[in-house]
Amino acid sequence: MNAVIPAGGIPQPDHPLYAYTKGGARALIEINGRPMLQYIVDALDTAATVDDIIVVGVPENDHTAVTASKPLHFLPAHGSVIGNVKAGLEWIRAKRPQETEALICSADVPNIKGYMVDELVRMCAPFEYGYYYTVATPEMIEARYPHSQRTYTKLAHGVEIAGGDVFVAQIAMLDTSVELWESLTHARKNAWKIARVVGLRTLLKLVTRRLSLEDAAATGSRVLGKPVKVIFVPYAELAMDADKPHQIELLAQNC
């Protein structure tokens, strides 16, 4: 299985992480003297389930900042996280046509390790679903990262979850509507835009905490046109990203 890392994004002066990047790429924030992206590449480099590593979005003059023993490929940015993921999957389809699945890994989870990735991949086998959406519970996150201040979504039956940062998807997801993916990306902070994509009924169930994980998976399957499965990550590290300054400091303590 090949791995795609969407690593684009340059924080602007009003972004909370600008003090760390100073105009540079977010994925290259220095943590304990090393680029953040290098920690992710190291994990994939040691994962038995990963072959080629495709990094999408890092500026060309920064390619030498990250190395790997496995084949490491750099692709230019494609305008958004979804665009970068799509570019990586298209590269796999063109260059490794025998592959039917891919790992998608965020560029800001520096505490992940190869064995964690391997266990997640094994949990997803035999890859009968189009997309494996990963989540973590507050209990798991806070036990490993106290005071992380992660954002959690409240669902039915008292369930709370945080989205994961490492996923498995079939390459055939490329055949779904890219416009739909982009709509979901742009709508994520606007309830009414979300409703236009997933349906008002689903949105109302979410805001009234009547939406279950099963409902969410069914909605994802309906919207994407491919079966979706929700997976609880086996390790908190797979769902702990560096979105805020204090989270970078917290993650740095464990690198």
DRENVO-989248 format. One record per residue (C-alpha): x, y, z; residue number from 1. Coordinates in pm, whole numbers, plus 32768, in hexadecimal, padded with zeros to 4 digits. Each point is the difference from the previous one (the first is absolute). Layout:
# DRENVO-989248
@c1 = X&c2 = Y&c3 = Z&lumlo = NUM
...
//
This chain:
# DRENVO-989248
@c1 = 8000&c2 = 8000&c3 = 8000&lumlo = 1
@c1 = 807E&c2 = 815C&c3 = 7FAA&lumlo = 2
@c1 = 7FD7&c2 = 812C&c3 = 80E5&lumlo = 3
@c1 = 7F93&c2 = 8161&c3 = 7FA5&lumlo = 4
@c1 = 805A&c2 = 8125&c3 = 80E0&lumlo = 5
@c1 = 7F43&c2 = 8143&c3 = 7FA9&lumlo = 6
@c1 = 8106&c2 = 80F4&c3 = 807D&lumlo = 7
@c1 = 7F9C&c2 = 814C&c3 = 7F67&lumlo = 8
@c1 = 7FAC&c2 = 813B&c3 = 80BD&lumlo = 9
@c1 = 80C5&c2 = 8138&c3 = 805A&lumlo = 10
@c1 = 7F6D&c2 = 80B3&c3 = 8131&lumlo = 11
@c1 = 7FC6&c2 = 8174&c3 = 7FD3&lumlo = 12
@c1 = 805E&c2 = 8109&c3 = 8107&lumlo = 13
@c1 = 7EAB&c2 = 7FE9&c3 = 80A8&lumlo = 14
@c1 = 8018&c2 = 7E85&c3 = 802C&lumlo = 15
@c1 = 804C&c2 = 7F78&c3 = 815F&lumlo = 16
@c1 = 8126&c2 = 7F36&c3 = 7F78&lumlo = 17
@c1 = 80A3&c2 = 811E&c3 = 7F40&lumlo = 18
@c1 = 80FA&c2 = 8036&c3 = 811A&lumlo = 19
@c1 = 807E&c2 = 7EA0&c3 = 7FBD&lumlo = 20
@c1 = 8008&c2 = 8012&c3 = 7E84&lumlo = 21
@c1 = 805B&c2 = 816E&c3 = 7FBB&lumlo = 22
@c1 = 7F80&c2 = 7FE3&c3 = 7E9E&lumlo = 23
@c1 = 8074&c2 = 7E9B&c3 = 7FC7&lumlo = 24
@c1 = 7F41&c2 = 7EBD&c3 = 7FD0&lumlo = 25
@c1 = 7F33&c2 = 7F87&c3 = 8126&lumlo = 26
@c1 = 8076&c2 = 7E9A&c3 = 7FCA&lumlo = 27
@c1 = 8166&c2 = 8071&c3 = 8038&lumlo = 28
@c1 = 7FCB&c2 = 809C&c3 = 8158&lumlo = 29
@c1 = 8134&c2 = 7FAB&c3 = 80C9&lumlo = 30
@c1 = 7FC7&c2 = 7F14&c3 = 8124&lumlo = 31
@c1 = 812F&c2 = 7FAA&c3 = 80D2&lumlo = 32
@c1 = 80E6&c2 = 8068&c3 = 7EE5&lumlo = 33
@c1 = 7F54&c2 = 7F38&c3 = 7EED&lumlo = 34
@c1 = 7EED&c2 = 8052&c3 = 7F04&lumlo = 35
@c1 = 7EAE&c2 = 7F84&c3 = 807B&lumlo = 36
@c1 = 7FCD&c2 = 7F4E&c3 = 7EB5&lumlo = 37
@c1 = 8138&c2 = 7F2E&c3 = 803B&lumlo = 38
@c1 = 7F5E&c2 = 7F57&c3 = 812B&lumlo = 39
@c1 = 7ED9&c2 = 7F96&c3 = 7F2B&lumlo = 40
@c1 = 80E2&c2 = 7F86&c3 = 7EE8&lumlo = 41
@c1 = 80D2&c2 = 7F3F&c3 = 80FD&lumlo = 42
@c1 = 7EC8&c2 = 7F4D&c3 = 807E&lumlo = 43
@c1 = 7F94&c2 = 7FA0&c3 = 7EA1&lumlo = 44
@c1 = 8166&c2 = 7FA0&c3 = 7FAE&lumlo = 45
@c1 = 7FFC&c2 = 7EFC&c3 = 8116&lumlo = 46
@c1 = 7E9B&c2 = 7F86&c3 = 7FC5&lumlo = 47
@c1 = 7FFF&c2 = 7EA4&c3 = 7F68&lumlo = 48
@c1 = 7EB9&c2 = 8049&c3 = 7F4C&lumlo = 49
@c1 = 8082&c2 = 8133&c3 = 7F45&lumlo = 50
@c1 = 80C0&c2 = 7FFE&c3 = 7EB9&lumlo = 51
@c1 = 802A&c2 = 814D&c3 = 7F4A&lumlo = 52
@c1 = 7FCA&c2 = 814A&c3 = 80B8&lumlo = 53
@c1 = 7F67&c2 = 8120&c3 = 7F3B&lumlo = 54
@c1 = 801A&c2 = 815D&c3 = 8096&lumlo = 55
@c1 = 7F1F&c2 = 8104&c3 = 7F5E&lumlo = 56
@c1 = 8022&c2 = 8176&c3 = 8030&lumlo = 57
@c1 = 815A&c2 = 8042&c3 = 808F&lumlo = 58
@c1 = 80B2&c2 = 8118&c3 = 7F40&lumlo = 59
@c1 = 8108&c2 = 7F7B&c3 = 7F10&lumlo = 60
@c1 = 8123&c2 = 80AF&c3 = 80AB&lumlo = 61
@c1 = 7FAA&c2 = 7F46&c3 = 8143&lumlo = 62
@c1 = 8002&c2 = 7E9F&c3 = 7F74&lumlo = 63
@c1 = 815C&c2 = 7FB6&c3 = 8086&lumlo = 64
@c1 = 7F8B&c2 = 804B&c3 = 8164&lumlo = 65
@c1 = 7F59&c2 = 7EAA&c3 = 8013&lumlo = 66
@c1 = 8098&c2 = 7EAC&c3 = 7FB3&lumlo = 67
@c1 = 7F9B&c2 = 7E91&c3 = 8006&lumlo = 68
@c1 = 8094&c2 = 7EAD&c3 = 7FB0&lumlo = 69
@c1 = 7EC4&c2 = 7F9C&c3 = 7F44&lumlo = 70
@c1 = 7FA6&c2 = 80A5&c3 = 7EB3&lumlo = 71
@c1 = 7F9B&c2 = 8166&c3 = 8054&lumlo = 72
@c1 = 7F4C&c2 = 80D1&c3 = 7EFB&lumlo = 73
@c1 = 7FA8&c2 = 8172&c3 = 8008&lumlo = 74
@c1 = 7EDC&c2 = 8097&c3 = 7F43&lumlo = 75
@c1 = 7FA5&c2 = 8172&c3 = 7FE7&lumlo = 76
@c1 = 7EE0&c2 = 8094&c3 = 80C5&lumlo = 77
@c1 = 7EA5&c2 = 7FE5&c3 = 7F68&lumlo = 78
@c1 = 7F4A&c2 = 8117&c3 = 80B3&lumlo = 79
@c1 = 7F5A&c2 = 7F4C&c3 = 8124&lumlo = 80
@c1 = 801F&c2 = 7ED2&c3 = 80E1&lumlo = 81
@c1 = 7F08&c2 = 7F45&c3 = 7F26&lumlo = 82
@c1 = 80B7&c2 = 806B&c3 = 7EC5&lumlo = 83
@c1 = 8147&c2 = 7F82&c3 = 8092&lumlo = 84
@c1 = 7F69&c2 = 7EB2&c3 = 8065&lumlo = 85
@c1 = 7F6A&c2 = 7FDA&c3 = 7EA5&lumlo = 86
@c1 = 8151&c2 = 804C&c3 = 7F5E&lumlo = 87
@c1 = 80A7&c2 = 7EF7&c3 = 80D6&lumlo = 88
@c1 = 7EFA&c2 = 7EFA&c3 = 7FAE&lumlo = 89
@c1 = 8018&c2 = 8055&c3 = 7E8E&lumlo = 90
@c1 = 8179&c2 = 7FCE&c3 = 8011&lumlo = 91
@c1 = 7FCB&c2 = 7EA7&c3 = 8098&lumlo = 92
@c1 = 7EFE&c2 = 7FA4&c3 = 7EF8&lumlo = 93
@c1 = 80EE&c2 = 806A&c3 = 7EE9&lumlo = 94
@c1 = 8148&c2 = 7F7D&c3 = 808D&lumlo = 95
@c1 = 7F8F&c2 = 7ED6&c3 = 80CF&lumlo = 96
@c1 = 7EC7&c2 = 7F84&c3 = 7F49&lumlo = 97
@c1 = 8001&c2 = 7EB6&c3 = 80BD&lumlo = 98
@c1 = 7FB0&c2 = 80B6&c3 = 8145&lumlo = 99
@c1 = 7E92&c2 = 800F&c3 = 8068&lumlo = 100
@c1 = 8020&c2 = 80B2&c3 = 8152&lumlo = 101
@c1 = 80CF&c2 = 8119&c3 = 8092&lumlo = 102
@c1 = 8054&c2 = 808B&c3 = 8154&lumlo = 103
@c1 = 7FBB&c2 = 8172&c3 = 8032&lumlo = 104
@c1 = 80C0&c2 = 80A4&c3 = 811A&lumlo = 105
@c1 = 7FF9&c2 = 8168&c3 = 807B&lumlo = 106
@c1 = 8149&c2 = 80BD&c3 = 800C&lumlo = 107
@c1 = 7FD0&c2 = 8077&c3 = 8165&lumlo = 108
@c1 = 7FFB&c2 = 7EC2&c3 = 80D3&lumlo = 109
@c1 = 816F&c2 = 7FE8&c3 = 8069&lumlo = 110
@c1 = 7FCB&c2 = 7EFD&c3 = 8112&lumlo = 111
@c1 = 7F8C&c2 = 7EE4&c3 = 7F1F&lumlo = 112
@c1 = 80DA&c2 = 7ECA&c3 = 7FDC&lumlo = 113
@c1 = 8017&c2 = 7EF4&c3 = 7EF9&lumlo = 114
@c1 = 7F64&c2 = 7EF0&c3 = 80D6&lumlo = 115
@c1 = 7ED3&c2 = 80E1&c3 = 8042&lumlo = 116
@c1 = 7FCA&c2 = 802A&c3 = 7E8C&lumlo = 117
@c1 = 8023&c2 = 7E8A&c3 = 7FC9&lumlo = 118
@c1 = 7EFA&c2 = 7FAF&c3 = 8107&lumlo = 119
@c1 = 7F0A&c2 = 80F8&c3 = 7F69&lumlo = 120
@c1 = 8032&c2 = 7F6D&c3 = 7EA5&lumlo = 121
@c1 = 7FC5&c2 = 7EA2&c3 = 8088&lumlo = 122
@c1 = 7EBD&c2 = 8079&c3 = 80A3&lumlo = 123
@c1 = 7F88&c2 = 8079&c3 = 7EAC&lumlo = 124
@c1 = 804D&c2 = 7EBC&c3 = 7F47&lumlo = 125
@c1 = 7F7B&c2 = 7F66&c3 = 7F22&lumlo = 126
@c1 = 7FAB&c2 = 815E&c3 = 7F7E&lumlo = 127
@c1 = 7E9A&c2 = 7FC0&c3 = 7F9B&lumlo = 128
@c1 = 7F97&c2 = 8169&c3 = 8040&lumlo = 129
@c1 = 804A&c2 = 812C&c3 = 7F27&lumlo = 130
@c1 = 8071&c2 = 80D8&c3 = 8120&lumlo = 131
@c1 = 8066&c2 = 7FBA&c3 = 8166&lumlo = 132
@c1 = 7FBE&c2 = 8133&c3 = 80D4&lumlo = 133
@c1 = 80C4&c2 = 7FFD&c3 = 8145&lumlo = 134
@c1 = 7F91&c2 = 8091&c3 = 814C&lumlo = 135
@c1 = 8076&c2 = 800A&c3 = 816A&lumlo = 136
@c1 = 7F4E&c2 = 802B&c3 = 814B&lumlo = 137
@c1 = 8049&c2 = 8119&c3 = 80F8&lumlo = 138
@c1 = 806A&c2 = 7EF9&c3 = 80FE&lumlo = 139
@c1 = 810C&c2 = 7F7A&c3 = 7F18&lumlo = 140
@c1 = 8081&c2 = 8159&c3 = 7F9E&lumlo = 141
@c1 = 8006&c2 = 8090&c3 = 8160&lumlo = 142
@c1 = 80A4&c2 = 7ECB&c3 = 8095&lumlo = 143
@c1 = 8125&c2 = 802C&c3 = 7F12&lumlo = 144
@c1 = 7FF5&c2 = 817B&c3 = 7FD9&lumlo = 145
@c1 = 7F70&c2 = 80AB&c3 = 8136&lumlo = 146
@c1 = 7F78&c2 = 815F&c3 = 7FC0&lumlo = 147
@c1 = 8020&c2 = 7FD5&c3 = 7E87&lumlo = 148
@c1 = 7EC5&c2 = 80CF&c3 = 7FC6&lumlo = 149
@c1 = 7F9A&c2 = 7F30&c3 = 7ED6&lumlo = 150
@c1 = 7EAD&c2 = 804D&c3 = 7F68&lumlo = 151
@c1 = 7F00&c2 = 7EEA&c3 = 8024&lumlo = 152
@c1 = 7EBA&c2 = 7FC1&c3 = 7F4A&lumlo = 153
@c1 = 7EDD&c2 = 7F9A&c3 = 80DD&lumlo = 154
@c1 = 7F29&c2 = 7EE8&c3 = 7F72&lumlo = 155
@c1 = 7ED8&c2 = 7F34&c3 = 8073&lumlo = 156
@c1 = 800B&c2 = 7F27&c3 = 8139&lumlo = 157
@c1 = 8107&c2 = 80DD&c3 = 80A4&lumlo = 158
@c1 = 810D&c2 = 7FA4&c3 = 7F05&lumlo = 159
@c1 = 8110&c2 = 8103&c3 = 7FBF&lumlo = 160
@c1 = 810B&c2 = 7FE1&c3 = 7EF5&lumlo = 161
@c1 = 8124&c2 = 80B7&c3 = 7F69&lumlo = 162
@c1 = 805D&c2 = 7FC4&c3 = 7E95&lumlo = 163
@c1 = 8139&c2 = 7F37&c3 = 7FBD&lumlo = 164
@c1 = 8121&c2 = 8066&c3 = 7F21&lumlo = 165
@c1 = 805A&c2 = 7EB9&c3 = 7F55&lumlo = 166
@c1 = 7F0B&c2 = 7F56&c3 = 7F14&lumlo = 167
@c1 = 7FE7&c2 = 7EE9&c3 = 7F03&lumlo = 168
@c1 = 7F47&c2 = 8033&c3 = 7EB7&lumlo = 169
@c1 = 7FCB&c2 = 7F40&c3 = 7EC1&lumlo = 170
@c1 = 80A1&c2 = 809E&c3 = 7ECF&lumlo = 171
@c1 = 7EA7&c2 = 7FE8&c3 = 7F63&lumlo = 172
@c1 = 7F9A&c2 = 8124&c3 = 80DE&lumlo = 173
@c1 = 8095&c2 = 80CE&c3 = 7EE4&lumlo = 174
@c1 = 7ECE&c2 = 7FA3&c3 = 7F36&lumlo = 175
@c1 = 7F17&c2 = 80B6&c3 = 80EF&lumlo = 176
@c1 = 7FB0&c2 = 816F&c3 = 7FCE&lumlo = 177
@c1 = 812A&c2 = 80E1&c3 = 8047&lumlo = 178
@c1 = 7F0E&c2 = 8125&c3 = 800C&lumlo = 179
@c1 = 7F4F&c2 = 7F4F&c3 = 811E&lumlo = 180
@c1 = 8144&c2 = 7FD9&c3 = 80C3&lumlo = 181
@c1 = 8052&c2 = 816D&c3 = 7FCA&lumlo = 182
@c1 = 7EA3&c2 = 8061&c3 = 8071&lumlo = 183
@c1 = 802E&c2 = 7F3E&c3 = 8142&lumlo = 184
@c1 = 814F&c2 = 80AA&c3 = 8039&lumlo = 185
@c1 = 7F78&c2 = 815F&c3 = 7FCF&lumlo = 186
@c1 = 7EBF&c2 = 7FB9&c3 = 80BE&lumlo = 187
@c1 = 809B&c2 = 7F72&c3 = 813C&lumlo = 188
@c1 = 7FD5&c2 = 8142&c3 = 80C9&lumlo = 189
@c1 = 7EAD&c2 = 8066&c3 = 7F78&lumlo = 190
@c1 = 7ED6&c2 = 7F38&c3 = 807C&lumlo = 191
@c1 = 7F1A&c2 = 805A&c3 = 7EE0&lumlo = 192
@c1 = 8107&c2 = 7FAD&c3 = 7EFB&lumlo = 193
@c1 = 8032&c2 = 7EB2&c3 = 80AE&lumlo = 194
@c1 = 7E88&c2 = 7FC8&c3 = 7FEF&lumlo = 195
@c1 = 8005&c2 = 8034&c3 = 7E88&lumlo = 196
@c1 = 80FC&c2 = 7EE5&c3 = 7FE2&lumlo = 197
@c1 = 7F8F&c2 = 7F02&c3 = 8105&lumlo = 198
@c1 = 7E93&c2 = 8063&c3 = 801C&lumlo = 199
@c1 = 7F46&c2 = 80D6&c3 = 80FA&lumlo = 200
@c1 = 7F79&c2 = 7ED2&c3 = 80BD&lumlo = 201
@c1 = 815F&c2 = 7F7E&c3 = 8044&lumlo = 202
@c1 = 8076&c2 = 8158&c3 = 806E&lumlo = 203
@c1 = 7EDB&c2 = 8026&c3 = 80F0&lumlo = 204
@c1 = 8048&c2 = 7EAB&c3 = 8097&lumlo = 205
@c1 = 816A&c2 = 806B&c3 = 8032&lumlo = 206
@c1 = 7FB5&c2 = 814D&c3 = 80A9&lumlo = 207
@c1 = 7EFC&c2 = 7F5B&c3 = 80E2&lumlo = 208
@c1 = 80F2&c2 = 7EE6&c3 = 8055&lumlo = 209
@c1 = 7F22&c2 = 7EF5&c3 = 7F69&lumlo = 210
@c1 = 80F6&c2 = 7F9A&c3 = 7EF0&lumlo = 211
@c1 = 80A5&c2 = 7EB0&c3 = 8045&lumlo = 212
@c1 = 8146&c2 = 7F7B&c3 = 7F73&lumlo = 213
@c1 = 7F31&c2 = 7F13&c3 = 7F2D&lumlo = 214
@c1 = 7F39&c2 = 8128&c3 = 7F7A&lumlo = 215
@c1 = 8142&c2 = 80B7&c3 = 7FAE&lumlo = 216
@c1 = 8091&c2 = 7ED6&c3 = 7F45&lumlo = 217
@c1 = 7EBC&c2 = 7FCF&c3 = 7F40&lumlo = 218
@c1 = 7FF8&c2 = 8170&c3 = 7FA1&lumlo = 219
@c1 = 816A&c2 = 7FF4&c3 = 7F8F&lumlo = 220
@c1 = 7FB6&c2 = 7ECF&c3 = 7F2C&lumlo = 221
@c1 = 7ED1&c2 = 80A9&c3 = 7F63&lumlo = 222
@c1 = 80B0&c2 = 8147&c3 = 7FB8&lumlo = 223
@c1 = 8144&c2 = 7F6A&c3 = 7F7D&lumlo = 224
@c1 = 7F64&c2 = 7EE2&c3 = 7F43&lumlo = 225
@c1 = 80F4&c2 = 7F0C&c3 = 80A4&lumlo = 226
@c1 = 7FD7&c2 = 7F3B&c3 = 8143&lumlo = 227
@c1 = 809A&c2 = 80AD&c3 = 812E&lumlo = 228
@c1 = 806F&c2 = 7F59&c3 = 8144&lumlo = 229
@c1 = 8054&c2 = 80B2&c3 = 8145&lumlo = 230
@c1 = 8138&c2 = 7F7C&c3 = 80AF&lumlo = 231
@c1 = 8069&c2 = 8057&c3 = 8162&lumlo = 232
@c1 = 8177&c2 = 8038&c3 = 7FF3&lumlo = 233
@c1 = 80D1&c2 = 7F0C&c3 = 80CF&lumlo = 234
@c1 = 80E9&c2 = 8118&c3 = 8077&lumlo = 235
@c1 = 7FBC&c2 = 8169&c3 = 8062&lumlo = 236
@c1 = 812F&c2 = 806E&c3 = 7F38&lumlo = 237
@c1 = 7F3F&c2 = 7FBA&c3 = 7EC0&lumlo = 238
@c1 = 7F05&c2 = 810F&c3 = 805D&lumlo = 239
@c1 = 80D7&c2 = 8107&c3 = 80AB&lumlo = 240
@c1 = 8064&c2 = 8112&c3 = 7F0D&lumlo = 241
@c1 = 80B3&c2 = 814B&c3 = 8024&lumlo = 242
@c1 = 7EF1&c2 = 8102&c3 = 7FC1&lumlo = 243
@c1 = 805C&c2 = 80F6&c3 = 8114&lumlo = 244
@c1 = 8143&c2 = 8079&c3 = 80A5&lumlo = 245
@c1 = 7FC3&c2 = 7F48&c3 = 8148&lumlo = 246
@c1 = 7FC2&c2 = 7EBF&c3 = 7F3E&lumlo = 247
@c1 = 8150&c2 = 8022&c3 = 7F53&lumlo = 248
@c1 = 80A6&c2 = 8023&c3 = 8154&lumlo = 249
@c1 = 7F3F&c2 = 7ED3&c3 = 8083&lumlo = 250
@c1 = 8061&c2 = 7F2B&c3 = 7ED5&lumlo = 251
@c1 = 816B&c2 = 8071&c3 = 8016&lumlo = 252
@c1 = 8016&c2 = 7F69&c3 = 815C&lumlo = 253
@c1 = 7FB6&c2 = 7EAC&c3 = 7F68&lumlo = 254
@c1 = 80D5&c2 = 800B&c3 = 7EC5&lumlo = 255
//
